[in-house]
Amino acid sequence: MHGLVNRSIQCFLRDTYGPGCWAAVARAAGVGPGGFETMLHYDDALTGAMLDAAAGQLRRPREAVLEDLGIYLISHPGPEFLRRLLRFGGVGFADFLHSLEDLPERGRLAVPDLDLPELKLAEQAGPGRYDLICRGGPPGIGHVVAGMLRAMADDYGALALVDHAGATAGEERISIHLLDSRFAAGRPFDLAAGPDPARGSTPEGARG
């Protein structure tokens, strides 16, 4: 697993639940006291052990922890680079959804060796209804993406229902129902401001 992913989980736990929670999870998972380096690679089993330990520490299902991680990656000021990378996909939430198939390529511009899942958007019967298929990636990645989509809907000021709709061998499906693209004022966003995703910024809101 890419160190950027593990570091993001580390920062999420520490920023959201405090350093004591992260320390307990790290001990249970066998993570060193320094945590993770963003540009190194780690055994996938270590990431799984960390998520299992987090679910146990928080007494929440692993899927719920993953969805909260997705929300954190967009809404917390620490990993702002990811929000900016996604907002480059369009001026409205519907445009953003149609840009998701290009996300893996855009992600590699920011971090060349970051392996993101393949995304495929399919329009369904009825206005504003979509299925997003995630292929590849670690098990549970669809829950992270679902959390990110909920946070991005809020970011754009859209009202949308987003649900993880199940998994089959090699892929996970997310159901999206866009009810109102202008439900509320979105968060301010300036294309010319903030960190440049191509510089490989990392989620260091909980540095140290």
N, C-alpha and C positions, 0 to 999 in steps of 0.2 A: 504494500500500500504506500502511495506517495505520502511523504512526510507532511505536505500541506494539508492533506485530509486529516491525518492524526492530530496535527497541531490545531486545526479548526475545532475538533472535538474537545481537545484540552482547553482551549480558550472559551468555548461555549460553556463547559461545566464550571470553569472558574469564574467567568463573568456572571453567569446566571445564578449559580448556587453557592459560590464562595470558594476560597482556597481550601477550606477543610474538606469539602465534598470532593474536589479534584484530588487532594492528597489521599483520601480513602480509596477512591477509584484506582489511582495509580498503584497503590500498594496491592490491592486485590488483583490487578491485572499484571503485576510484575513489571511496571514501567519505571524506569530510572527516575531519580529525583529531579533531574533537569528537564524531564519531559521529552518532547520531540523537536527535531530540527526540520525546518520546512522543506529543505531541498534534498533530504535523504530519502531512502526507501526502507520500508519495514515489512516484516512478515505479516501477511493478511490475518493470521491467527491472533496476532497481538491486538489488532484493531477489533476483532470479534470479541476477544476477552475484555477489552476496555468497555465496549458497548454493553456486554452482559453485566459487568461490574457496575456500570452506571445505572442500568435498569434496576439492579438489586439495591443499590444505595438509595435511589430515589423512590423505590417501590412503585415503579411505573412500567407498563409494557415497553419492550424495546422499540416497538413501532412508534409509540408516542414520543419517546426520547428522540428518535430520528426525525420525526416531523417538527419537533421543537427546535432541533438543530437547524433544519432548513429555514425556519422562521428567523432564527438568530442570525444566520448568514446574510440575510437581507436587511433586517431591521436594526441590528446593532451597529454602532458607528465604527467598531474595530475593523471588521472585514468589508469596509466600504467599497473596496475595489471590485468585489463580486457584484454588488448592486449596480455599480456603474457599467460593468461589462454587460449585464442584462439590459439595462436601460438603453444602451446603444441599439437595441433590437427594434425600437419603434416608439412613436409618439403617443400611442394608446395601447391599452391592454390587449386588444385583439391583434394589433400589429405585432406586439411583443410575442404573442402565442405563435403567430405564423413565422417568427424568426427563430424559434427554438431549434429547428432542425439544423441551423447553422452554428449553434452554440459550441459543439465540440471543436469545430475549426477555430472559432474565436477564442476558445479557452486555450488552445495550443499556441496562439499568438502571445498569450500572457505567460503561460508555463509550458514550454515545448514538450516536456515528458509527462504531462498530466493526461491520464487516460480517462476521458469522460464517456458516459454511456451514449449510444446512438439514440436520438429522439425522433419520433415520427408523429406528426399531428394529423388527425383525421377528423373532418367535420361529420357530425351526426345529424339525424333527423331533428328538425326543430331549430329555431333561431338561437344562436349563441351557444350551441352544444358541441363539445369536442371530446375526443379521446386522445390522450397523449400516451404513446407507447415508449417505454424505456427498455432498450435492449443492451445487454451486457452490463458491466459494472457489478459491484458487490451486491449480495442479497440485501434487500431493504432499501436500495437506492431510490426506489419509487416513493418511499415515505419521505425521504429528504426532499425530493423534487416537489412533492405535494405541499410540504411546508413552505418551500420557496415560492411556489405559485400563489399560495394564500397571502404571503407577505408582499409579493409583487402586485397583486390585485389592490391591496391597501395602498401601496406606493403610488399606483396610478390613479387612485380614487375610484376604482371600479368595485361593483358588487358582484361577487362570483362565488359559486359553490364549487369547492374542489375536494374530491374524495379519492383515496386510493381504492381502486375498484378490483384489485386482485392480481395474482401473479400466476404465471405458468412457466414452464421450463424456459429459462433464458430471457424472459421479459416480464415487465410489470406494467399495468394499465392504470392511468389516472383519468378520472371523469371530471370534466370541467363544464359548468353551466354559467355563462356570462349573462347576468340578469340586467345590469345597467353599467355601461362603460363610463358614465359621468355621475356616479352616485354621490361622490364627495370630492372635496379638494384633495389632490394628490400631494405627495411630498415634493418640495422644490428640487429641481434637477437642472444642472447647467452642463452642457456637453464640454464646455471649455474649462471647467473648474475641477479641482480635486486631483487625486492621484491618477496616473496613467496606467490602465490595466496592462499594457504591453511591457511595462517595466517590471512586472512580476511582483507587485506589492503583496504582502501577506497579512493574514488576520492577526495582528499583534496588539489588539486592544487590551489584552491581559499580559503584556510583555513582562518577562522576568521570571 
